[in-house]
Amino acid sequence: MKLIRQLKRLLPFKNAAYTAAGNGRRAKNWYAPNLSPNDTLKADLGKLQARSRAAIRNDPWAASGITKLVSNVIGKGITPKSLIENDRLRIQVQDLFVEWSAESDADGLLSFTGQQSLITRSMFEAGECFVRLRPRRLEDGLSVPLQLQVLESEFVPIHYNQTLPCGNVIKGGIEFNRLGQRVAYWMHREHPAEFSFDSSKLARIPADDVLHVFEALRPG
């Protein structure tokens, strides 16, 4: 009997078909809340993102690692090749893309390849990134009347949730219809951390005009 009691004390988990579900010494203080994918993010997303960015700012190893990771993922960036059979038209299309690539950034800072690197870096740092398609007027003088605006995760408020009169539901700043399809994103007009930030100003952006870049790790 003494040997049996000693063996029981050595077992890390007790009274469970799966050891990870036991309540032994190693698991009794294990806090594992059963939360939905969205509720898991609501509580701590801001803190996780802030700590991630702070770690990269202050740790040279982390900064070097993410720079190399972005470089490996993006390389030279997307380099499309036209399949138009007409030689003259194909060359014109290729030249037009190169010209647009130099002016694709709505902030006027990066080329299209640079934006791809920034988007990837933002996703690695914060878990997600938003890209807003910004149509322009013909009189703006761009080679193609379209630019891309890269926005950090905070532009879409994670705590903005409500049911609309039309039956659509807003979860984490993203509006879904009754079929569960994304129909719009509700965005701040400026970064929430800006000194002049006004939280009352939210813009409803149709989903067709927004790219949500992230890696899906759980359904929903």
PASEBA-1860 file (N, C-alpha, C; in nm, 3 decimals):
! residues 220
1> MKLIRQLK> 0.083/-0.121/0.000/0.000/0.000/0.000/0.086/0.126/0.000 ~ 0.196/0.120/0.077/0.285/0.235/0.083/0.345/0.262/-0.054 ~ 0.380/0.156/-0.128/0.437/0.172/-0.261/0.336/0.234/-0.356 ~ 0.209/0.195/-0.346/0.104/0.250/-0.433/0.086/0.398/-0.406 ~ 0.086/0.437/-0.277/0.071/0.579/-0.245/0.188/0.661/-0.299 ~ 0.307/0.606/-0.291/0.424/0.676/-0.343/0.416/0.693/-0.495 ~ 0.367/0.588/-0.563/0.354/0.597/-0.707/0.251/0.702/-0.746 ~ 0.141/0.711/-0.672/0.038/0.809/-0.701/0.092/0.951/-0.686
9> RLLPFKNA> 0.178/0.971/-0.585/0.233/1.104/-0.565/0.326/1.144/-0.679 ~ 0.386/1.046/-0.745/0.475/1.075/-0.855/0.402/1.109/-0.983 ~ 0.273/1.071/-0.993/0.198/1.100/-1.114/0.167/1.249/-1.122 ~ 0.201/1.317/-1.233/0.180/1.463/-1.244/0.033/1.500/-1.262 ~ -0.048/1.409/-1.313/-0.188/1.439/-1.338/-0.274/1.326/-1.280 ~ -0.392/1.362/-1.229/-0.479/1.265/-1.166/-0.620/1.275/-1.221 ~ -0.691/1.164/-1.211/-0.836/1.161/-1.235/-0.875/1.218/-1.371 ~ -0.803/1.186/-1.476/-0.837/1.235/-1.608/-0.793/1.134/-1.713
17> AYTAAGNG> -0.877/1.117/-1.816/-0.841/1.026/-1.924/-0.722/1.081/-2.002 ~ -0.711/1.214/-2.009/-0.598/1.280/-2.074/-0.516/1.352/-1.967 ~ -0.386/1.332/-1.970/-0.303/1.393/-1.866/-0.314/1.545/-1.864 ~ -0.332/1.607/-1.982/-0.341/1.753/-1.987/-0.468/1.804/-1.923 ~ -0.567/1.717/-1.902/-0.693/1.758/-1.838/-0.696/1.724/-1.690 ~ -0.586/1.671/-1.638/-0.582/1.633/-1.497/-0.575/1.753/-1.405 ~ -0.581/1.725/-1.274/-0.577/1.833/-1.174/-0.465/1.809/-1.073 ~ -0.356/1.752/-1.122/-0.242/1.729/-1.035/-0.167/1.856/-1.005
25> RRAKNWYA> -0.052/1.839/-0.939/0.025/1.954/-0.891/0.066/2.047/-1.005 ~ 0.102/1.991/-1.120/0.151/2.072/-1.230/0.040/2.142/-1.308 ~ -0.081/2.092/-1.296/-0.189/2.147/-1.377/-0.294/2.223/-1.298 ~ -0.292/2.213/-1.166/-0.401/2.272/-1.089/-0.407/2.424/-1.100 ~ -0.293/2.488/-1.128/-0.292/2.635/-1.143/-0.287/2.679/-1.289 ~ -0.313/2.587/-1.379/-0.309/2.617/-1.522/-0.440/2.685/-1.563 ~ -0.431/2.814/-1.594/-0.549/2.889/-1.635/-0.567/2.877/-1.786 ~ -0.671/2.807/-1.828/-0.696/2.783/-1.970/-0.843/2.814/-2.000
33> PNLSPNDT> -0.877/2.941/-2.019/-1.017/2.977/-2.042/-1.067/2.926/-2.178 ~ -1.191/2.885/-2.181/-1.253/2.835/-2.304/-1.323/2.952/-2.373 ~ -1.250/3.023/-2.460/-1.301/3.144/-2.523/-1.309/3.125/-2.673 ~ -1.398/3.200/-2.737/-1.408/3.200/-2.882/-1.287/3.271/-2.941 ~ -1.261/3.254/-3.070/-1.145/3.323/-3.130/-1.149/3.474/-3.111 ~ -1.268/3.533/-3.122/-1.280/3.678/-3.111/-1.265/3.725/-2.966 ~ -1.328/3.653/-2.872/-1.318/3.692/-2.731/-1.175/3.677/-2.680 ~ -1.101/3.582/-2.735/-0.962/3.564/-2.695/-0.881/3.688/-2.727
41> LKADLGKL> -0.911/3.750/-2.841/-0.835/3.868/-2.884/-0.879/3.995/-2.814 ~ -1.008/4.008/-2.785/-1.060/4.134/-2.733/-0.989/4.178/-2.606 ~ -0.959/4.084/-2.518/-0.905/4.121/-2.387/-0.762/4.172/-2.395 ~ -0.679/4.108/-2.476/-0.535/4.134/-2.468/-0.468/4.171/-2.599 ~ -0.543/4.189/-2.707/-0.480/4.214/-2.836/-0.393/4.340/-2.833 ~ -0.445/4.448/-2.777/-0.369/4.573/-2.773/-0.239/4.558/-2.697 ~ -0.244/4.488/-2.584/-0.124/4.467/-2.504/-0.022/4.381/-2.577 ~ -0.069/4.276/-2.644/0.020/4.188/-2.718/0.089/4.263/-2.832
49> QARSRAAI> 0.013/4.344/-2.903/0.072/4.420/-3.014/0.173/4.522/-2.965 ~ 0.139/4.591/-2.857/0.231/4.692/-2.802/0.361/4.627/-2.756 ~ 0.352/4.512/-2.690/0.471/4.444/-2.642/0.554/4.389/-2.757 ~ 0.486/4.340/-2.860/0.558/4.289/-2.976/0.639/4.399/-3.043 ~ 0.576/4.514/-3.064/0.646/4.625/-3.128/0.760/4.677/-3.039 ~ 0.735/4.682/-2.908/0.839/4.730/-2.816/0.958/4.634/-2.816 ~ 0.932/4.505/-2.822/1.041/4.407/-2.823/1.126/4.423/-2.948 ~ 1.061/4.447/-3.061/1.135/4.463/-3.187/1.214/4.593/-3.187
57> RNDPWAAS> 1.156/4.698/-3.127/1.228/4.827/-3.120/1.352/4.818/-3.033 ~ 1.343/4.742/-2.925/1.447/4.745/-2.823/1.543/4.626/-2.826 ~ 1.510/4.523/-2.899/1.594/4.404/-2.904/1.655/4.391/-3.044 ~ 1.786/4.414/-3.057/1.850/4.404/-3.190/1.833/4.268/-3.254 ~ 1.831/4.163/-3.173/1.814/4.028/-3.229/1.675/4.012/-3.289 ~ 1.574/4.062/-3.220/1.438/4.054/-3.271/1.423/4.138/-3.397 ~ 1.481/4.257/-3.396/1.472/4.344/-3.513/1.541/4.281/-3.633 ~ 1.658/4.223/-3.610/1.730/4.158/-3.719/1.654/4.037/-3.771
65> GITKLVSN> 1.596/3.961/-3.679/1.522/3.841/-3.718/1.402/3.873/-3.805 ~ 1.324/3.975/-3.767/1.205/4.006/-3.845/1.242/4.068/-3.979 ~ 1.352/4.142/-3.984/1.398/4.198/-4.111/1.435/4.087/-4.208 ~ 1.507/3.988/-4.159/1.546/3.876/-4.245/1.425/3.793/-4.286 ~ 1.329/3.777/-4.194/1.209/3.701/-4.226/1.129/3.769/-4.337 ~ 1.112/3.901/-4.326/1.041/3.976/-4.429/1.113/3.965/-4.562 ~ 1.245/3.976/-4.559/1.323/3.966/-4.682/1.306/3.830/-4.748 ~ 1.303/3.724/-4.668/1.287/3.589/-4.723/1.149/3.568/-4.780
73> VIGKGITP> 1.048/3.628/-4.719/0.910/3.610/-4.765/0.884/3.691/-4.892 ~ 0.929/3.815/-4.896/0.898/3.905/-5.008/0.998/3.894/-5.121 ~ 1.126/3.886/-5.089/1.226/3.883/-5.194/1.218/4.010/-5.279 ~ 1.204/3.994/-5.408/1.191/4.108/-5.498/1.046/4.154/-5.513 ~ 0.956/4.089/-5.442/0.815/4.127/-5.449/0.743/4.065/-5.566 ~ 0.616/4.099/-5.581/0.534/4.048/-5.691/0.582/4.110/-5.821 ~ 0.615/4.026/-5.915/0.659/4.075/-6.047/0.571/4.010/-6.154 ~ 0.455/4.066/-6.179/0.362/4.006/-6.277/0.417/4.011/-6.419
81> KSLIENDR> 0.377/3.915/-6.496/0.420/3.908/-6.636/0.295/3.895/-6.723 ~ 0.276/3.991/-6.812/0.157/3.992/-6.897/0.158/3.875/-6.994 ~ 0.040/3.815/-7.017/0.026/3.705/-7.112/-0.041/3.750/-7.242 ~ -0.051/3.881/-7.261/-0.111/3.933/-7.384/-0.024/3.892/-7.503 ~ -0.087/3.841/-7.605/-0.011/3.792/-7.722/0.044/3.905/-7.808 ~ -0.027/4.016/-7.811/0.019/4.130/-7.890/0.145/4.189/-7.825 ~ 0.256/4.182/-7.896/0.384/4.225/-7.838/0.383/4.371/-7.795 ~ 0.331/4.455/-7.880/0.332/4.598/-7.850/0.247/4.629/-7.727
89> LRIQVQDL> 0.128/4.570/-7.722/0.038/4.594/-7.609/0.095/4.535/-7.481 ~ 0.158/4.419/-7.491/0.217/4.356/-7.373/0.327/4.443/-7.313 ~ 0.409/4.499/-7.396/0.515/4.588/-7.348/0.457/4.713/-7.283 ~ 0.350/4.765/-7.341/0.285/4.882/-7.283/0.228/4.852/-7.145 ~ 0.168/4.735/-7.131/0.111/4.696/-7.002/0.221/4.678/-6.898 ~ 0.330/4.614/-6.936/0.442/4.595/-6.844/0.501/4.729/-6.801 ~ 0.518/4.819/-6.896/0.572/4.951/-6.863/0.478/5.029/-6.773 ~ 0.348/5.012/-6.796/0.248/5.081/-6.714/0.253/5.031/-6.570
97> FVEWSAES> 0.272/4.900/-6.553/0.281/4.847/-6.417/0.404/4.901/-6.345 ~ 0.515/4.906/-6.415/0.638/4.960/-6.355/0.618/5.106/-6.314 ~ 0.551/5.181/-6.399/0.526/5.323/-6.369/0.433/5.336/-6.249 ~ 0.328/5.252/-6.246/0.235/5.258/-6.133/0.303/5.216/-6.003 ~ 0.393/5.117/-6.009/0.461/5.067/-5.890/0.534/5.179/-5.816 ~ 0.582/5.277/-5.889/0.657/5.386/-5.828/0.566/5.486/-5.758 ~ 0.436/5.483/-5.788/0.343/5.580/-5.730/0.224/5.512/-5.662 ~ 0.237/5.386/-5.626/0.125/5.310/-5.569/0.092/5.349/-5.426
105> DADGLLSF> 0.191/5.404/-5.354/0.174/5.433/-5.212/0.093/5.561/-5.192 ~ -0.020/5.549/-5.122/-0.103/5.667/-5.094/-0.031/5.768/-5.006 ~ 0.067/5.720/-4.927/0.146/5.810/-4.842/0.265/5.869/-4.916 ~ 0.290/5.823/-5.038/0.397/5.878/-5.118/0.536/5.847/-5.069 ~ 0.555/5.735/-4.999/0.685/5.703/-4.942/0.753/5.583/-5.007 ~ 0.675/5.482/-5.044/0.732/5.355/-5.086/0.687/5.317/-5.227 ~ 0.764/5.230/-5.288/0.722/5.168/-5.413/0.628/5.051/-5.379 ~ 0.575/4.989/-5.480/0.486/4.875/-5.458/0.560/4.763/-5.386
113> TGQQSLIT> 0.684/4.738/-5.422/0.763/4.636/-5.354/0.787/4.674/-5.208 ~ 0.816/4.802/-5.184/0.834/4.848/-5.047/0.707/4.832/-4.965 ~ 0.593/4.855/-5.026/0.466/4.836/-4.955/0.445/4.690/-4.917 ~ 0.483/4.601/-5.007/0.470/4.458/-4.977/0.553/4.421/-4.854 ~ 0.673/4.474/-4.845/0.758/4.448/-4.729/0.697/4.507/-4.603 ~ 0.642/4.628/-4.612/0.581/4.692/-4.497/0.459/4.615/-4.449 ~ 0.377/4.569/-4.543/0.258/4.491/-4.508/0.297/4.363/-4.436 ~ 0.398/4.294/-4.490/0.442/4.169/-4.429/0.501/4.193/-4.291
121> RSMFEAGE> 0.581/4.297/-4.278/0.640/4.330/-4.148/0.531/4.364/-4.046 ~ 0.431/4.441/-4.088/0.322/4.477/-3.997/0.245/4.355/-3.952 ~ 0.226/4.260/-4.044/0.154/4.138/-4.008/0.234/4.056/-3.906 ~ 0.366/4.047/-3.926/0.448/3.972/-3.832/0.453/4.041/-3.696 ~ 0.454/4.172/-3.694/0.463/4.246/-3.568/0.332/4.243/-3.490 ~ 0.221/4.266/-3.560/0.093/4.285/-3.491/-0.008/4.173/-3.517 ~ 0.028/4.078/-3.602/-0.064/3.968/-3.630/-0.156/3.994/-3.747 ~ -0.165/4.119/-3.791/-0.253/4.152/-3.904/-0.216/4.290/-3.956
129> CFVRLRPR> -0.269/4.318/-4.076/-0.248/4.449/-4.137/-0.363/4.473/-4.233 ~ -0.399/4.599/-4.251/-0.506/4.633/-4.344/-0.451/4.718/-4.458 ~ -0.501/4.692/-4.577/-0.464/4.770/-4.694/-0.592/4.824/-4.756 ~ -0.601/4.955/-4.766/-0.721/5.017/-4.823/-0.694/5.061/-4.966 ~ -0.781/5.020/-5.057/-0.771/5.063/-5.196/-0.827/5.204/-5.208 ~ -0.747/5.295/-5.260/-0.789/5.435/-5.270/-0.799/5.477/-5.416 ~ -0.919/5.470/-5.477/-0.936/5.519/-5.614/-0.909/5.669/-5.620 ~ -0.848/5.714/-5.730/-0.816/5.855/-5.747/-0.887/5.910/-5.871
137> RLEDGLSV> -0.893/6.041/-5.877/-0.953/6.108/-5.993/-0.853/6.108/-6.109 ~ -0.905/6.112/-6.228/-0.818/6.115/-6.345/-0.731/6.240/-6.347 ~ -0.786/6.350/-6.296/-0.710/6.475/-6.296/-0.597/6.476/-6.194 ~ -0.587/6.371/-6.111/-0.475/6.364/-6.016/-0.343/6.335/-6.086 ~ -0.350/6.293/-6.210/-0.229/6.278/-6.290/-0.151/6.150/-6.268 ~ -0.211/6.048/-6.207/-0.142/5.922/-6.186/-0.151/5.835/-6.311 ~ -0.053/5.747/-6.326/-0.054/5.658/-6.442/-0.176/5.566/-6.438 ~ -0.214/5.523/-6.319/-0.335/5.444/-6.296/-0.408/5.510/-6.179
145> PLQLQVLE> -0.537/5.540/-6.190/-0.608/5.613/-6.084/-0.641/5.526/-5.963 ~ -0.536/5.470/-5.904/-0.554/5.384/-5.787/-0.426/5.385/-5.705 ~ -0.442/5.397/-5.571/-0.328/5.386/-5.480/-0.365/5.294/-5.364 ~ -0.264/5.247/-5.293/-0.283/5.157/-5.179/-0.240/5.227/-5.052 ~ -0.324/5.219/-4.949/-0.293/5.280/-4.820/-0.276/5.169/-4.717 ~ -0.157/5.157/-4.661/-0.128/5.054/-4.561/-0.164/5.108/-4.423 ~ -0.244/5.031/-4.349/-0.294/5.076/-4.218/-0.263/4.971/-4.112 ~ -0.221/5.017/-3.995/-0.194/4.924/-3.886/-0.323/4.869/-3.828
153> SEFVPIHY> -0.309/4.762/-3.752/-0.424/4.690/-3.696/-0.518/4.779/-3.617 ~ -0.462/4.878/-3.547/-0.543/4.961/-3.457/-0.647/5.046/-3.529 ~ -0.634/5.063/-3.659/-0.732/5.144/-3.732/-0.871/5.080/-3.729 ~ -0.879/4.949/-3.713/-1.008/4.879/-3.702/-1.026/4.843/-3.554 ~ -1.116/4.910/-3.483/-1.127/4.892/-3.337/-1.178/4.754/-3.298 ~ -1.098/4.680/-3.224/-1.133/4.544/-3.184/-1.252/4.541/-3.089 ~ -1.276/4.652/-3.019/-1.385/4.654/-2.920/-1.515/4.711/-2.977 ~ -1.521/4.736/-3.107/-1.642/4.790/-3.167/-1.730/4.673/-3.213
161> NQTLPCGN> -1.837/4.649/-3.135/-1.926/4.536/-3.162/-2.071/4.581/-3.143 ~ -2.155/4.551/-3.242/-2.298/4.581/-3.228/-2.377/4.514/-3.341 ~ -2.508/4.507/-3.319/-2.599/4.456/-3.421/-2.670/4.572/-3.487 ~ -2.668/4.578/-3.619/-2.727/4.688/-3.693/-2.874/4.659/-3.725 ~ -2.955/4.764/-3.747/-3.098/4.745/-3.778/-3.121/4.656/-3.900 ~ -3.028/4.655/-3.995/-3.045/4.575/-4.116/-3.020/4.427/-4.091 ~ -2.975/4.392/-3.971/-2.947/4.253/-3.940/-2.799/4.218/-3.947 ~ -2.719/4.306/-4.003/-2.574/4.282/-4.005/-2.516/4.294/-3.864
169> VIKGGIEF> -2.407/4.226/-3.841/-2.342/4.226/-3.709/-2.198/4.276/-3.724 ~ -2.158/4.365/-3.634/-2.021/4.414/-3.632/-1.947/4.342/-3.521 ~ -1.840/4.273/-3.557/-1.756/4.202/-3.461/-1.613/4.251/-3.476 ~ -1.561/4.311/-3.371/-1.424/4.359/-3.377/-1.401/4.460/-3.486 ~ -1.501/4.544/-3.515/-1.487/4.647/-3.616/-1.512/4.599/-3.758 ~ -1.545/4.470/-3.776/-1.572/4.414/-3.908/-1.720/4.380/-3.918 ~ -1.784/4.429/-4.022/-1.929/4.408/-4.039/-1.955/4.285/-4.125 ~ -2.042/4.196/-4.073/-2.079/4.074/-4.142/-2.229/4.075/-4.173
177> NRLGQRVA> -2.266/4.017/-4.288/-2.408/4.004/-4.318/-2.463/3.876/-4.255 ~ -2.587/3.844/-4.284/-2.652/3.729/-4.220/-2.593/3.596/-4.266 ~ -2.520/3.598/-4.376/-2.454/3.477/-4.424/-2.313/3.463/-4.368 ~ -2.273/3.558/-4.285/-2.139/3.555/-4.228/-2.032/3.609/-4.319 ~ -2.073/3.678/-4.425/-1.977/3.734/-4.520/-1.936/3.874/-4.476 ~ -1.811/3.909/-4.498/-1.762/4.042/-4.465/-1.817/4.142/-4.567 ~ -1.882/4.245/-4.518/-1.938/4.346/-4.608/-1.874/4.483/-4.589 ~ -1.812/4.506/-4.474/-1.752/4.638/-4.450/-1.656/4.634/-4.332
185> YWMHREHP> -1.567/4.732/-4.330/-1.476/4.752/-4.217/-1.501/4.892/-4.161 ~ -1.510/4.901/-4.029/-1.529/5.031/-3.963/-1.392/5.077/-3.913 ~ -1.347/5.189/-3.966/-1.210/5.233/-3.941/-1.204/5.372/-3.879 ~ -1.106/5.390/-3.790/-1.074/5.524/-3.742/-1.014/5.605/-3.856 ~ -1.034/5.734/-3.851/-0.980/5.821/-3.955/-0.832/5.853/-3.931 ~ -0.783/5.824/-3.812/-0.642/5.842/-3.780/-0.603/5.738/-3.676 ~ -0.475/5.719/-3.658/-0.428/5.618/-3.564/-0.473/5.652/-3.422 ~ -0.529/5.555/-3.348/-0.579/5.583/-3.212/-0.473/5.634/-3.115
193> AEFSFDSS> -0.346/5.612/-3.144/-0.241/5.658/-3.054/-0.197/5.802/-3.082 ~ -0.253/5.863/-3.186/-0.219/6.002/-3.217/-0.271/6.096/-3.108 ~ -0.199/6.204/-3.086/-0.235/6.299/-2.980/-0.373/6.360/-3.005 ~ -0.406/6.384/-3.133/-0.531/6.452/-3.166/-0.644/6.354/-3.197 ~ -0.631/6.229/-3.154/-0.726/6.124/-3.190/-0.867/6.155/-3.140 ~ -0.965/6.135/-3.231/-1.106/6.152/-3.197/-1.176/6.018/-3.223 ~ -1.210/5.946/-3.115/-1.265/5.811/-3.128/-1.407/5.810/-3.185 ~ -1.472/5.925/-3.191/-1.610/5.930/-3.240/-1.617/5.924/-3.392
201> KLARIPAD> -1.505/5.941/-3.460/-1.505/5.946/-3.606/-1.466/5.810/-3.663 ~ -1.567/5.732/-3.702/-1.545/5.603/-3.765/-1.601/5.609/-3.907 ~ -1.528/5.553/-4.000/-1.572/5.549/-4.139/-1.604/5.405/-4.177 ~ -1.716/5.388/-4.247/-1.755/5.254/-4.294/-1.697/5.234/-4.435 ~ -1.603/5.141/-4.447/-1.536/5.116/-4.574/-1.586/4.983/-4.630 ~ -1.641/4.980/-4.751/-1.687/4.853/-4.810/-1.574/4.750/-4.814 ~ -1.610/4.625/-4.790/-1.510/4.518/-4.784/-1.435/4.503/-4.916 ~ -1.497/4.537/-5.027/-1.429/4.527/-5.156/-1.312/4.623/-5.168
209> DVLHVFEA> -1.307/4.724/-5.082/-1.201/4.824/-5.087/-1.094/4.801/-4.981 ~ -1.100/4.687/-4.913/-1.006/4.660/-4.803/-0.947/4.520/-4.817 ~ -0.817/4.511/-4.798/-0.749/4.382/-4.789/-0.710/4.360/-4.644 ~ -0.757/4.249/-4.586/-0.723/4.215/-4.446/-0.617/4.105/-4.452 ~ -0.495/4.142/-4.418/-0.382/4.050/-4.430/-0.353/3.988/-4.294 ~ -0.372/3.858/-4.281/-0.345/3.788/-4.155/-0.340/3.638/-4.184 ~ -0.288/3.564/-4.088/-0.285/3.418/-4.099/-0.395/3.360/-4.012 ~ -0.488/3.290/-4.071/-0.598/3.231/-3.996/-0.549/3.110/-3.919
217> LRPG> -0.559/3.115/-3.786/-0.513/3.006/-3.702/-0.628/2.929/-3.637 ~ -0.748/2.990/-3.632/-0.866/2.922/-3.581/-0.985/2.954/-3.669 ~ -1.076/2.860/-3.688/-1.198/2.892/-3.765/-1.276/3.002/-3.695 ~ -1.328/3.098/-3.772/-1.408/3.204/-3.711/-1.327/3.324/-3.666
END
